[in-house]
Amino acid sequence: MVKEVTRKDIIEKSITDVKLTKAGASTYYQMIKDKHEPQGKK
C-alpha cells in the first residue's frame, strides 16, 4: 500500500535528512515541484 506523500511529509523529511530550515525545505520543495509540472499552467 502506497500512502499519498504530502507536501508536509516532504518538507519534514527534508528538515530531518538534509538539516534544512522550515523555510529552506519549503523553497526546496517548490523548486522540485515546479520542475515536474508542465510549464503551461501558470
Backbone torsions as a table, in degrees:
resi	resn	phi	psi	omega
1	MET	NA	125.6	179.6
2	VAL	-101.7	123.0	178.7
3	LYS	-88.3	147.4	178.5
4	GLU	-62.8	126.8	177.7
5	VAL	-89.3	123.2	-178.0
6	THR	-97.2	167.0	176.6
7	ARG	-56.7	-41.7	-179.8
8	LYS	-61.3	-42.2	178.3
9	ASP	-59.3	-46.3	-177.8
10	ILE	-65.1	-43.4	179.7
11	ILE	-63.7	-44.7	179.0
12	GLU	-62.6	-40.2	179.1
13	LYS	-66.2	-40.3	177.5
14	SER	-61.3	-42.0	-179.9
15	ILE	-63.4	-44.5	-177.1
16	THR	-76.7	-42.1	-176.0
17	ASP	-78.9	-40.8	-172.1
18	VAL	-106.2	-0.8	-179.9
19	LYS	58.7	39.2	175.8
20	LEU	-84.1	156.4	170.2
21	THR	-75.9	168.4	178.7
22	LYS	-60.4	-43.4	178.9
23	ALA	-65.3	-41.5	179.3
24	GLY	-64.2	-42.6	179.8
25	ALA	-64.7	-38.5	179.9
26	SER	-64.7	-43.8	177.8
27	THR	-64.4	-44.4	179.8
28	TYR	-58.8	-46.0	178.1
29	TYR	-59.8	-44.9	-177.2
30	GLN	-63.0	-40.4	178.3
31	MET	-62.1	-44.5	179.2
32	ILE	-64.6	-45.8	-178.5
33	LYS	-60.2	-43.7	179.7
34	ASP	-61.5	-37.2	179.3
35	LYS	-66.3	-31.6	-174.8
36	HIS	-90.5	-12.1	-179.4
37	GLU	-93.2	147.1	174.5
38	PRO	-58.8	139.4	-173.5
39	GLN	-74.5	-16.2	-173.7
40	GLY	-73.7	-6.9	-170.8
41	LYS	-82.2	-19.9	-173.7
42	LYS	-76.3	NA	NA
